[in-house]
């Protein structure tokens, strides 16, 4: 049971309209996150992880077909807010975002210092001189040298661009930071440095993190709890320790079995079949066609079962 709840998401839906049909990217997701906690959301590419972030931050594309649910921040439902109120009071003030591709998120014609300071000026949190000083402090805190304030994004390495994107998310001091694949497309050493920076920030501040990734091993470095997504649904929610020592859902078990182990002589396994279609996924368990434990009950939609110390799993095996 989570105490000091910062975020609660209830029955969140985000469907997209396409020429092939309706894509059910986020399909009835419920979870919660406490203060000073890090939640890792993992799963294969195309399972809806980034769409979940977009639904929480209300960064919706034009082809949105269905968007509904409830999102509580510190006990207040922010879904009824209009777009202007949400932008002014929530986005980047209570929840900030580190996008997946740092280079694509940085303006090539603005200097780094100007971009990092922009949220402070846009929300009227500081005057220009104060914002400049705050920008220097945040960039230094994430490991970017002070003289980089006068550089452009194309002059930075991939790791420095990622650190700059993290600084932009931290500059307004929001209680919740969402990071979408913050270590993707980076070399192993740079990934380790970024993760160490995030761990230090988490330990030294009161912030919570949602860490979106398909890198199961990297998530173990930062996460206090783990949520597993499959085909637009959350199929397991566990503490990090319980998850990595004993995943419950058959998909989670296969996902962990596919990760190479450093100290075990065990050949990584693969998950058979293809990821379920998000267009007309059908009835029943969406993982059933790939599951080695499937049986007759899997033809019906499985319930969410609570096991032990608040662990949740969407599987008939535990019903």
Backbone as numpy.savetxt, mean C-alpha at the origin, in Angstrom:
# Nx Ny Nz CAx CAy CAz Cx Cy Cz
-6.88 -7.62 18.28 -7.72 -6.41 18.28 -6.84 -5.17 18.28
-7.08 -4.27 17.35 -6.26 -3.07 17.22 -6.75 -1.98 18.17
-5.84 -1.46 18.97 -6.14 -0.31 19.81 -5.56 0.93 19.16
-6.01 2.11 19.55 -5.54 3.37 18.94 -5.67 3.30 17.42
-6.88 2.99 16.95 -7.12 2.82 15.52 -6.98 4.14 14.78
-6.14 4.15 13.76 -5.96 5.33 12.92 -6.84 5.27 11.68
-6.88 4.12 11.03 -7.61 3.97 9.78 -8.48 2.73 9.84
-9.72 2.86 9.39 -10.59 1.70 9.21 -11.30 1.82 7.88
-11.21 0.76 7.08 -11.86 0.70 5.77 -12.94 -0.36 5.84
-14.15 -0.02 5.42 -15.28 -0.95 5.49 -15.94 -1.10 4.12
-16.01 -2.32 3.63 -16.73 -2.66 2.40 -16.41 -1.67 1.27
-15.15 -1.54 0.97 -14.70 -0.59 -0.05 -14.74 -1.25 -1.43
-15.36 -0.57 -2.38 -15.47 -1.05 -3.76 -14.93 0.00 -4.72
-14.19 -0.44 -5.72 -13.75 0.41 -6.82 -13.73 -0.44 -8.08
-14.71 -0.20 -8.97 -14.81 -0.92 -10.23 -14.56 0.04 -11.38
-13.93 -0.48 -12.44 -13.63 0.33 -13.63 -14.48 -0.12 -14.80
-14.87 0.85 -15.62 -15.63 0.57 -16.82 -14.67 0.45 -18.01
-14.69 -0.67 -18.72 -13.82 -0.86 -19.88 -14.64 -1.42 -21.04
-14.03 -1.47 -22.22 -14.72 -2.00 -23.40 -14.97 -3.51 -23.28
-14.20 -4.18 -22.42 -14.34 -5.62 -22.23 -15.36 -5.96 -21.13
-15.72 -4.96 -20.32 -16.62 -5.19 -19.21 -16.17 -4.44 -17.98
-16.79 -4.68 -16.85 -16.47 -3.99 -15.60 -15.35 -4.73 -14.86
-14.28 -4.01 -14.55 -13.15 -4.58 -13.82 -13.39 -4.35 -12.33
-13.48 -5.44 -11.58 -13.77 -5.36 -10.14 -12.44 -5.33 -9.38
-11.74 -4.19 -9.45 -10.39 -4.08 -8.92 -10.34 -4.14 -7.41
-11.27 -3.46 -6.75 -11.40 -3.50 -5.28 -12.83 -3.92 -5.01
-12.99 -5.09 -4.37 -14.31 -5.72 -4.34 -14.72 -6.10 -2.92
-15.07 -5.08 -2.12 -15.58 -5.33 -0.78 -14.51 -5.57 0.25
-13.53 -4.68 0.33 -12.40 -4.86 1.23 -12.65 -4.15 2.57
-12.33 -4.84 3.66 -12.42 -4.30 5.01 -11.14 -4.59 5.76
-10.55 -3.57 6.38 -9.38 -3.78 7.24 -9.20 -2.54 8.10
-8.29 -2.62 9.08 -8.00 -1.48 9.93 -6.51 -1.43 10.26
-6.07 -0.24 10.66 -4.65 0.00 10.93 -4.53 0.90 12.15
-3.65 0.52 13.08 -3.44 1.30 14.29 -2.36 2.35 14.11
-2.20 3.20 15.11 -1.15 4.21 15.07 0.22 3.55 15.25
1.22 4.14 14.61 2.60 3.66 14.66 2.70 2.20 14.21
1.87 1.83 13.23 1.88 0.48 12.68 2.19 0.52 11.19
2.79 -0.54 10.70 3.06 -0.67 9.27 2.34 -1.91 8.75
1.50 -1.69 7.75 0.74 -2.78 7.12 1.29 -3.02 5.72
1.68 -4.25 5.43 2.12 -4.63 4.09 0.96 -5.26 3.36
0.64 -4.75 2.17 -0.40 -5.33 1.32 0.32 -5.99 0.15
0.25 -7.32 0.09 1.02 -8.06 -0.91 0.09 -8.85 -1.80
0.64 -9.29 -2.92 -0.12 -10.08 -3.89 0.49 -9.94 -5.27
0.04 -10.79 -6.19 0.55 -10.77 -7.55 0.16 -9.47 -8.27
0.87 -9.17 -9.34 0.53 -8.01 -10.15 -0.89 -8.16 -10.70
-1.67 -7.09 -10.64 -3.04 -7.12 -11.15 -4.07 -7.56 -10.14
-3.69 -7.73 -8.87 -4.66 -8.18 -7.87 -5.47 -7.03 -7.27
-5.08 -5.77 -7.55 -5.85 -4.63 -7.06 -5.18 -3.83 -5.97
-3.89 -4.04 -5.73 -3.20 -3.34 -4.64 -3.18 -1.83 -4.87
-2.74 -1.41 -6.05 -2.68 0.03 -6.35 -4.07 0.64 -6.41
-5.04 -0.11 -6.90 -6.41 0.39 -6.93 -6.95 0.61 -5.52
-6.52 -0.21 -4.56 -6.91 -0.01 -3.18 -6.39 1.33 -2.66
-5.14 1.65 -3.01 -4.56 2.94 -2.62 -5.36 4.08 -3.25
-5.67 3.95 -4.51 -6.43 5.00 -5.21 -7.81 5.19 -4.60
-8.40 4.10 -4.15 -9.73 4.19 -3.54 -9.65 4.92 -2.19
-8.63 4.63 -1.40 -8.48 5.28 -0.09 -8.19 6.77 -0.25
-7.33 7.11 -1.22 -6.93 8.50 -1.44 -7.86 9.25 -2.39
-8.84 8.53 -2.93 -9.81 9.09 -3.87 -9.12 9.67 -5.11
-8.14 8.95 -5.62 -7.45 9.30 -6.86 -8.07 8.45 -7.97
-9.26 8.83 -8.41 -10.07 7.98 -9.27 -9.91 8.34 -10.74
-9.80 7.33 -11.62 -9.74 7.61 -13.06 -11.12 7.95 -13.61
-11.15 8.41 -14.83 -12.43 8.83 -15.43 -13.37 7.67 -15.70
-12.83 6.46 -15.85 -13.69 5.32 -16.18 -14.18 4.58 -14.94
-14.23 5.27 -13.80 -14.74 4.65 -12.57 -16.23 4.33 -12.73
-16.59 3.08 -12.50 -17.98 2.65 -12.61 -18.66 2.62 -11.25
-18.00 2.06 -10.25 -18.54 1.97 -8.90 -17.47 2.38 -7.91
-17.82 3.27 -7.00 -16.92 3.67 -5.93 -17.77 3.90 -4.69
-17.64 3.00 -3.72 -18.46 3.13 -2.52 -17.77 2.41 -1.36
-18.26 2.67 -0.17 -17.69 2.09 1.04 -17.53 3.17 2.10
-16.81 2.85 3.15 -16.57 3.80 4.23 -15.09 3.77 4.60
-14.51 4.97 4.75 -13.11 5.11 5.14 -13.08 6.04 6.35
-12.69 5.48 7.50 -12.63 6.26 8.73 -11.18 6.60 9.05
-10.92 7.87 9.33 -9.61 8.32 9.79 -9.81 8.94 11.17
-9.17 8.34 12.17 -9.37 8.75 13.56 -10.85 8.80 13.93
-11.60 7.83 13.43 -13.01 7.71 13.77 -13.97 8.53 12.93
-13.46 9.34 12.01 -14.31 10.19 11.17 -14.40 9.61 9.77
-15.62 9.41 9.28 -15.84 8.90 7.93 -15.58 10.03 6.92
-14.58 9.85 6.06 -14.21 10.91 5.11 -14.87 10.71 3.75
-15.60 9.62 3.55 -16.22 9.37 2.25 -17.30 10.40 1.89
-18.10 10.90 2.86 -19.12 11.89 2.47 -18.56 13.25 2.08
-17.28 13.52 2.33 -16.71 14.84 2.01 -16.68 15.07 0.51
-16.96 16.30 0.09 -16.82 16.61 -1.33 -15.35 16.67 -1.70
-15.06 16.71 -3.00 -13.67 16.62 -3.47 -12.80 17.75 -2.94
-13.29 18.97 -2.91 -12.50 20.10 -2.44 -12.18 19.97 -0.94
-13.17 19.57 -0.19 -12.96 19.38 1.26 -11.98 18.25 1.51
-12.11 17.16 0.74 -11.21 16.02 0.90 -9.78 16.42 0.54
-9.61 17.17 -0.54 -8.27 17.60 -0.95 -7.64 18.52 0.08
-8.45 19.40 0.65 -7.93 20.40 1.59 -7.67 19.82 2.98
-8.53 18.89 3.43 -8.46 18.43 4.81 -7.86 17.04 5.00
-7.83 16.23 3.94 -7.42 14.83 4.10 -6.17 14.50 3.29
-6.26 14.65 1.96 -5.16 14.24 1.11 -3.93 15.10 1.34
-2.85 14.46 1.71 -1.55 15.04 2.01 -1.51 15.75 3.37
-2.64 15.85 4.06 -2.65 16.39 5.41 -2.76 15.24 6.42
-3.70 14.31 6.16 -3.85 13.14 7.01 -3.30 11.87 6.37
-3.36 11.81 5.04 -2.80 10.68 4.30 -1.97 11.20 3.15
-0.74 10.77 3.04 0.09 11.14 1.89 0.47 9.88 1.12
1.10 10.06 -0.02 1.26 8.96 -0.98 2.62 9.04 -1.66
3.32 7.90 -1.70 4.56 7.77 -2.47 4.23 6.87 -3.66
4.15 7.43 -4.87 3.75 6.63 -6.03 4.84 5.65 -6.46
4.44 4.73 -7.33 5.33 3.65 -7.72 6.53 4.13 -8.53
6.32 4.97 -9.50 7.41 5.43 -10.37 7.80 6.84 -9.96
8.90 6.98 -9.21 9.29 8.29 -8.68 9.60 9.28 -9.80
10.24 8.83 -10.86 10.60 9.74 -11.95 9.35 10.32 -12.62
8.32 9.49 -12.77 7.09 9.96 -13.41 6.29 10.90 -12.53
6.51 10.85 -11.22 5.75 11.69 -10.29 6.42 13.03 -10.02
7.68 13.19 -10.46 8.40 14.44 -10.24 8.34 15.30 -11.50
8.14 16.59 -11.31 8.06 17.53 -12.43 9.47 17.80 -12.96
9.72 17.54 -14.24 11.08 17.70 -14.77 11.54 19.15 -14.89
10.62 20.11 -14.81 11.01 21.52 -15.01 11.01 22.31 -13.70
10.74 21.64 -12.58 10.81 22.29 -11.28 11.96 21.69 -10.47
12.64 22.53 -9.71 13.71 22.04 -8.87 13.15 21.22 -7.71
13.98 20.35 -7.20 13.55 19.41 -6.15 13.00 20.16 -4.93
13.70 21.21 -4.51 13.26 21.96 -3.34 11.87 22.54 -3.51
11.56 23.03 -4.71 10.25 23.61 -4.98 9.16 22.56 -4.90
9.46 21.38 -5.42 8.44 20.32 -5.44 8.14 19.78 -4.05
9.18 19.60 -3.25 8.97 19.08 -1.90 8.21 20.09 -1.04
8.46 21.38 -1.26 7.81 22.43 -0.47 6.38 22.70 -0.93
6.02 22.25 -2.12 4.72 22.60 -2.70 3.52 22.22 -1.82
3.47 21.01 -1.22 2.31 20.69 -0.37 2.13 21.65 0.80
3.23 22.12 1.38 3.14 23.05 2.50 2.52 24.37 2.07
2.89 24.83 0.87 2.36 26.10 0.37 0.93 25.95 -0.13
0.65 24.85 -0.80 -0.70 24.62 -1.34 -1.75 24.54 -0.24
-1.40 23.88 0.87 -2.35 23.74 1.98 -2.25 24.89 2.98
-1.40 25.85 2.70 -1.27 27.01 3.57 -0.75 26.69 4.96
0.08 25.66 5.06 0.60 25.24 6.36 1.78 26.10 6.81
2.52 26.64 5.86 3.69 27.47 6.18 3.87 28.55 5.13
4.57 29.60 5.53 4.99 30.61 4.57 6.23 30.10 3.83
6.60 30.80 2.75 7.63 30.30 1.84 8.97 30.05 2.55
9.42 30.96 3.38 10.71 30.79 4.05 10.67 29.63 5.03
9.56 29.49 5.76 9.41 28.37 6.68 9.36 27.05 5.92
8.65 27.06 4.78 8.55 25.85 3.96 9.92 25.45 3.41
10.72 26.43 3.03 12.07 26.14 2.52 12.92 25.47 3.61
12.83 25.99 4.82 13.59 25.41 5.94 13.12 24.00 6.25
11.79 23.79 6.27 11.22 22.48 6.53 11.63 21.48 5.43
11.65 21.94 4.19 12.04 21.09 3.07 13.47 20.59 3.24
14.36 21.48 3.62 15.75 21.08 3.84 15.88 20.04 4.93
15.08 20.19 6.01 15.13 19.25 7.13 14.64 17.86 6.70
13.54 17.82 5.95 12.97 16.54 5.54 13.88 15.83 4.54
14.44 16.57 3.59 15.34 15.95 2.62 16.57 15.38 3.31
17.09 16.11 4.27 18.24 15.62 5.03 17.87 14.37 5.80
16.64 14.34 6.34 16.20 13.21 7.14 16.09 11.93 6.33
15.77 12.04 5.03 15.66 10.85 4.17 16.96 10.56 3.42
18.00 11.34 3.70 19.30 11.05 3.11 19.62 11.77 1.82
18.95 12.90 1.55 19.23 13.68 0.35 20.07 14.90 0.76
21.27 15.10 0.19 22.12 16.24 0.56 21.41 17.57 0.32
21.75 18.56 1.12 21.08 19.86 1.06 21.21 20.54 -0.29
22.37 20.36 -0.96 22.56 21.04 -2.26 21.67 20.47 -3.36
20.99 19.35 -3.09 20.10 18.77 -4.09 18.81 19.58 -4.24
18.54 20.49 -3.31 17.34 21.32 -3.42 17.31 22.09 -4.73
18.47 22.43 -5.27 18.55 23.24 -6.48 18.72 22.40 -7.74
18.60 21.09 -7.61 18.73 20.21 -8.77 17.36 19.83 -9.33
17.37 19.30 -10.55 16.16 18.82 -11.20 16.10 17.29 -11.09
14.93 16.73 -11.28 14.73 15.29 -11.09 15.64 14.46 -11.99
15.87 14.92 -13.24 16.68 14.13 -14.16 18.16 14.13 -13.78
18.55 14.97 -12.85 19.93 14.99 -12.38 20.17 14.02 -11.22
19.13 13.38 -10.74 19.21 12.49 -9.59 19.24 11.03 -10.02
19.85 10.20 -9.21 19.81 8.76 -9.44 18.44 8.22 -9.05
18.18 6.96 -9.40 16.88 6.37 -9.06 16.63 6.35 -7.57
17.66 6.04 -6.79 17.50 6.01 -5.34 17.21 7.38 -4.77
17.90 8.42 -5.27 17.69 9.78 -4.79 16.31 10.30 -5.19
15.84 9.91 -6.37 14.48 10.31 -6.77 13.45 9.67 -5.85
13.70 8.40 -5.47 12.76 7.73 -4.57 12.77 8.38 -3.19
13.94 8.77 -2.72 14.04 9.46 -1.44 13.32 10.82 -1.50
13.43 11.49 -2.64 12.74 12.77 -2.81 11.23 12.59 -2.76
10.73 11.52 -3.40 9.28 11.24 -3.37 8.82 10.94 -1.94
9.65 10.25 -1.18 9.32 9.98 0.23 9.31 11.27 1.03
10.28 12.17 0.75 10.32 13.46 1.43 9.06 14.27 1.15
8.55 14.22 -0.09 7.32 14.94 -0.44 6.14 14.41 0.37
6.14 13.10 0.65 5.04 12.52 1.42 5.14 12.84 2.90
6.36 13.11 3.38 6.58 13.35 4.81 6.53 14.82 5.19
6.65 15.71 4.21 6.89 17.12 4.53 5.75 17.76 5.31
4.51 17.32 5.09 3.37 17.89 5.82 3.12 17.18 7.15
3.96 16.20 7.46 3.88 15.45 8.72 2.51 14.77 8.90
2.05 14.01 7.90 0.76 13.31 8.04 0.92 12.09 8.93
-0.15 11.66 9.60 -0.06 10.47 10.45 0.02 9.16 9.68
-0.41 9.17 8.39 -0.41 7.95 7.58 0.25 8.20 6.24
1.20 7.34 5.88 1.89 7.44 4.59 1.69 6.12 3.85
1.22 6.22 2.61 1.01 5.04 1.76 2.12 5.00 0.72
2.81 3.86 0.64 3.94 3.71 -0.28 3.62 2.59 -1.26
3.58 2.93 -2.55 3.26 1.95 -3.59 4.56 1.50 -4.26
4.99 0.30 -3.97 6.22 -0.28 -4.54 7.41 0.69 -4.41
7.76 1.13 -3.21 8.81 2.13 -3.07 10.21 1.63 -3.41
10.39 0.31 -3.51 11.72 -0.21 -3.81 11.80 -0.90 -5.17
10.73 -0.81 -5.97 10.76 -1.47 -7.27 11.70 -0.73 -8.22
12.30 -1.45 -9.16 13.21 -0.91 -10.17 14.48 -0.32 -9.57
14.80 -0.69 -8.34 16.04 -0.23 -7.70 16.95 -1.43 -7.47
18.28 -1.18 -7.46 19.19 -2.27 -7.19 19.08 -2.71 -5.72
19.63 -3.88 -5.42 19.44 -4.48 -4.10 19.99 -3.60 -2.99
21.16 -2.99 -3.19 21.75 -2.14 -2.17 20.89 -0.91 -1.90
20.39 -0.29 -2.97 19.53 0.89 -2.82 18.22 0.51 -2.14
17.67 -0.65 -2.48 16.46 -1.12 -1.80 16.68 -1.23 -0.30
17.81 -1.81 0.09 18.11 -1.97 1.51 18.23 -0.62 2.20
18.87 0.35 1.54 19.02 1.68 2.12 17.67 2.38 2.29
16.80 2.24 1.30 15.47 2.85 1.39 14.67 2.21 2.53
14.72 0.89 2.64 14.00 0.19 3.71 14.53 0.59 5.08
15.85 0.72 5.20 16.43 1.15 6.48 15.99 2.56 6.84
15.89 3.43 5.84 15.42 4.80 6.07 13.97 4.79 6.58
13.12 3.97 5.94 11.72 3.89 6.34 11.58 3.31 7.75
12.38 2.30 8.07 12.33 1.72 9.41 12.74 2.74 10.47
13.77 3.52 10.17 14.21 4.54 11.13 13.13 5.60 11.33
12.50 6.05 10.24 11.45 7.06 10.34 10.27 6.51 11.15
9.93 5.25 10.93 8.83 4.63 11.67 9.14 4.57 13.17
10.37 4.24 13.52 10.76 4.14 14.92 10.82 5.50 15.61
11.22 6.52 14.86 11.43 7.84 15.46 10.20 8.73 15.43
9.15 8.33 14.75 7.96 9.17 14.62 6.72 8.40 15.05
5.57 9.08 15.01 4.29 8.45 15.34 3.53 8.02 14.09
4.22 7.91 12.97 3.54 7.64 11.71 3.19 6.17 11.54
2.14 5.96 10.75 1.79 4.62 10.30 2.04 4.54 8.80
2.26 3.32 8.30 2.56 3.11 6.90 1.68 2.01 6.32
1.29 2.20 5.07 0.75 1.11 4.27 1.75 0.88 3.15
2.29 -0.32 3.11 3.39 -0.66 2.22 2.87 -1.61 1.14
2.65 -1.11 -0.07 2.12 -1.91 -1.17 3.28 -2.56 -1.92
3.23 -3.88 -2.09 4.35 -4.54 -2.75 3.97 -5.94 -3.21
4.70 -6.44 -4.22 4.62 -7.86 -4.55 5.89 -8.58 -4.08
6.79 -7.83 -3.43 8.03 -8.38 -2.91 7.78 -8.84 -1.47
7.50 -10.13 -1.31 7.14 -10.67 0.00 8.30 -10.53 0.98
9.53 -10.75 0.51 10.69 -10.69 1.39 10.93 -9.27 1.89
10.81 -8.27 1.01 11.04 -6.89 1.42 10.03 -6.44 2.47
8.80 -6.92 2.36 7.76 -6.52 3.31 8.07 -6.98 4.73
8.79 -8.08 4.86 9.11 -8.60 6.19 10.02 -7.65 6.97
10.71 -6.75 6.27 11.62 -5.82 6.91 10.88 -4.69 7.63
9.69 -4.37 7.18 9.01 -3.17 7.66 7.67 -3.43 8.34
7.01 -4.52 7.96 5.60 -4.70 8.33 5.40 -5.20 9.75
4.39 -4.65 10.42 3.89 -5.20 11.68 2.77 -6.19 11.41
2.03 -5.98 10.32 0.96 -6.89 9.91 0.96 -7.00 8.40
0.36 -8.06 7.91 0.36 -8.36 6.47 -1.06 -8.64 6.01
-1.44 -8.02 4.90 -2.71 -8.31 4.25 -2.42 -8.86 2.85
-3.05 -9.96 2.52 -2.83 -10.61 1.23 -4.04 -10.37 0.34
-3.79 -9.83 -0.85 -4.87 -9.57 -1.81 -4.82 -10.57 -2.95
-6.00 -10.98 -3.38 -6.11 -11.83 -4.56 -7.38 -11.49 -5.30
-7.25 -11.14 -6.57 -8.39 -10.88 -7.45 -9.36 -9.86 -6.86
-8.82 -8.76 -6.32 -9.65 -7.68 -5.83 -10.17 -7.85 -4.42
-9.86 -8.97 -3.78 -10.34 -9.23 -2.43 -9.16 -9.42 -1.48
-9.38 -9.16 -0.19 -8.38 -9.41 0.83 -8.66 -10.80 1.40
-7.72 -11.74 1.18 -7.98 -13.13 1.55 -7.35 -13.52 2.88
-6.41 -12.70 3.39 -5.82 -12.99 4.69 -5.30 -11.71 5.32
-5.43 -11.64 6.65 -4.92 -10.52 7.43 -4.34 -11.08 8.72
-3.02 -10.92 8.90 -2.35 -11.49 10.07 -1.26 -10.55 10.55
-0.81 -10.76 11.77 0.39 -10.08 12.22 1.56 -10.60 11.39
2.60 -9.82 11.26 3.74 -10.20 10.43 4.37 -11.49 10.91
4.57 -11.60 12.22 5.22 -12.79 12.76 4.40 -14.04 12.49
3.09 -13.96 12.72 2.23 -15.13 12.49 2.18 -15.48 11.02
2.14 -14.47 10.15 2.05 -14.72 8.72 3.30 -15.43 8.20
4.47 -14.91 8.53 5.70 -15.47 7.96 6.05 -16.83 8.55
5.54 -17.14 9.76 5.78 -18.45 10.34 4.72 -19.46 9.97
3.53 -18.99 9.63 2.47 -19.94 9.31 1.30 -19.30 8.60
1.40 -19.00 7.31 0.28 -18.41 6.57 -0.92 -19.36 6.54
-2.12 -18.80 6.52 -3.33 -19.60 6.60 -3.93 -19.92 5.24
-4.12 -18.93 4.41 -4.80 -19.13 3.12 -3.91 -19.92 2.17
-4.47 -20.84 1.40 -3.66 -21.60 0.44 -2.86 -20.72 -0.52
-3.44 -19.59 -0.92 -2.69 -18.68 -1.79 -1.50 -18.08 -1.06
-1.69 -17.70 0.20 -0.59 -17.16 1.00 0.52 -18.20 1.16
0.14 -19.45 1.37 1.13 -20.51 1.54 1.96 -20.69 0.27
1.31 -20.67 -0.87 2.02 -20.81 -2.14 2.87 -19.58 -2.43
2.37 -18.41 -2.03 3.12 -17.17 -2.24 4.43 -17.20 -1.47
4.39 -17.62 -0.22 5.61 -17.72 0.59 6.53 -18.83 0.08
5.94 -19.92 -0.41 6.75 -21.03 -0.91 7.50 -20.67 -2.19
7.06 -19.60 -2.87 7.72 -19.18 -4.11 8.93 -18.29 -3.85
9.14 -17.89 -2.59 10.24 -16.98 -2.25 11.50 -17.78 -1.93
12.63 -17.50 -2.58 13.88 -18.21 -2.25 14.30 -17.95 -0.81
14.80 -18.97 -0.14 15.24 -18.86 1.25 16.76 -18.85 1.32
17.30 -17.96 2.13 18.76 -17.83 2.23 19.38 -18.96 3.03
18.71 -19.40 4.09 19.29 -20.38 5.01 18.59 -21.74 4.96
17.81 -21.98 3.92 17.14 -23.26 3.79 17.41 -23.86 2.42
17.70 -25.15 2.39 17.91 -25.83 1.11 16.56 -26.31 0.59
15.79 -25.34 0.13 14.45 -25.63 -0.35 14.23 -24.95 -1.69
13.82 -25.73 -2.67 13.59 -25.18 -4.01 12.30 -24.38 -4.03
12.35 -23.14 -4.51 11.12 -22.33 -4.58 10.07 -23.00 -5.45
8.83 -22.91 -5.03 7.72 -23.48 -5.78 7.05 -22.40 -6.63
6.21 -22.81 -7.55 5.46 -21.86 -8.35 3.97 -22.05 -8.11
3.22 -21.00 -8.39 1.76 -21.07 -8.24 1.17 -21.47 -9.58
0.50 -22.60 -9.66 -0.02 -23.04 -10.96 -1.16 -22.16 -11.46
-1.37 -22.20 -12.77 -2.49 -21.48 -13.36 -2.24 -20.00 -13.52
-3.28 -19.27 -13.85 -3.22 -17.84 -14.07 -4.06 -17.09 -13.06
-3.70 -15.83 -12.82 -4.46 -14.99 -11.90 -5.90 -14.86 -12.37
-6.83 -14.89 -11.45 -8.25 -14.79 -11.78 -8.56 -13.49 -12.50
-9.48 -13.57 -13.43 -9.91 -12.37 -14.16 -10.71 -11.46 -13.24
-10.45 -10.16 -13.32 -11.21 -9.19 -12.54 -12.48 -8.75 -13.28
-12.62 -9.18 -14.53 -13.85 -8.96 -15.29 -14.69 -10.23 -15.18
-15.85 -10.12 -14.58 -16.76 -11.26 -14.38 -16.03 -12.45 -13.76
-15.53 -12.31 -12.52 -14.78 -13.40 -11.90 -15.62 -14.61 -11.53
-16.93 -14.49 -11.58 -17.79 -15.62 -11.28 -18.09 -15.76 -9.79
-18.81 -16.81 -9.45 -19.18 -17.03 -8.05 -18.17 -17.98 -7.41
-18.24 -18.06 -6.10 -17.36 -18.97 -5.39 -16.01 -18.36 -5.10
-15.11 -19.18 -4.57 -13.76 -18.73 -4.24 -12.99 -18.44 -5.51
-12.38 -17.27 -5.57 -11.68 -16.86 -6.79 -10.34 -17.56 -6.97
-9.86 -18.19 -5.92 -8.59 -18.92 -6.02 -8.81 -20.41 -6.25
-10.05 -20.85 -6.29 -10.37 -22.28 -6.30 -9.72 -23.03 -7.45
-9.71 -22.45 -8.66 -9.18 -23.17 -9.82 -7.67 -23.41 -9.71
-6.99 -22.67 -8.83 -5.54 -22.84 -8.66 -5.19 -23.50 -7.33
-6.19 -23.75 -6.52 -5.95 -24.19 -5.15 -5.80 -25.72 -5.05
-4.74 -26.20 -4.40 -4.56 -27.65 -4.25 -5.51 -28.27 -3.22
-6.22 -27.45 -2.45 -7.11 -27.96 -1.39 -8.59 -27.76 -1.71
-8.91 -27.43 -2.94 -10.31 -27.09 -3.26 -11.22 -28.31 -3.06
-12.47 -28.02 -2.64 -13.48 -29.05 -2.50 -14.83 -28.43 -2.83
-15.91 -29.15 -2.64 -17.22 -28.74 -3.15 -17.68 -27.39 -2.62
-17.38 -27.07 -1.35 -17.83 -25.81 -0.76 -17.24 -24.59 -1.48
-16.12 -24.78 -2.17 -15.44 -23.66 -2.83 -16.25 -23.08 -3.99
-17.32 -23.76 -4.38 -18.19 -23.24 -5.43 -19.03 -22.07 -4.94
-19.06 -21.86 -3.60 -19.76 -20.73 -3.01 -18.76 -19.71 -2.48
-19.20 -18.47 -2.35 -18.34 -17.41 -1.84 -17.92 -17.72 -0.40
-16.62 -17.81 -0.11 -16.20 -18.13 1.26 -16.39 -16.95 2.20
-16.70 -17.21 3.45 -16.84 -16.13 4.43 -15.46 -15.73 4.96
-15.41 -14.58 5.65 -14.18 -14.16 6.32 -14.22 -14.74 7.73
-13.26 -15.60 8.05 -13.21 -16.31 9.33 -12.16 -15.65 10.22
-12.51 -15.41 11.49 -11.56 -14.89 12.47 -10.99 -16.04 13.28
-9.66 -16.12 13.32 -8.98 -17.23 13.98 -7.97 -16.69 14.98
-7.92 -17.29 16.13 -6.88 -16.97 17.11 -6.87 -15.51 17.50
-5.70 -14.92 17.46 -5.49 -13.54 17.92 -5.87 -12.53 16.85
-7.13 -12.58 16.42 -7.62 -11.61 15.46 -7.22 -11.86 14.02
-6.62 -12.99 13.71 -6.26 -13.30 12.32 -7.53 -13.54 11.51
-7.53 -13.07 10.28 -8.70 -13.22 9.41 -8.28 -13.91 8.12
-9.11 -14.83 7.67 -8.83 -15.55 6.44 -10.15 -15.82 5.71
-10.12 -15.66 4.41 -11.32 -15.85 3.58 -11.18 -17.20 2.87
-11.55 -18.26 3.59 -11.35 -19.61 3.05 -12.28 -20.59 3.76
-12.88 -21.50 2.98 -13.81 -22.48 3.53 -13.13 -23.50 4.44
-11.82 -23.69 4.28 -11.10 -24.66 5.10 -11.26 -24.37 6.58
-11.36 -23.08 6.93 -11.39 -22.68 8.34 -12.81 -22.39 8.83
-13.80 -22.62 8.00 -15.18 -22.31 8.37 -15.67 -23.28 9.44
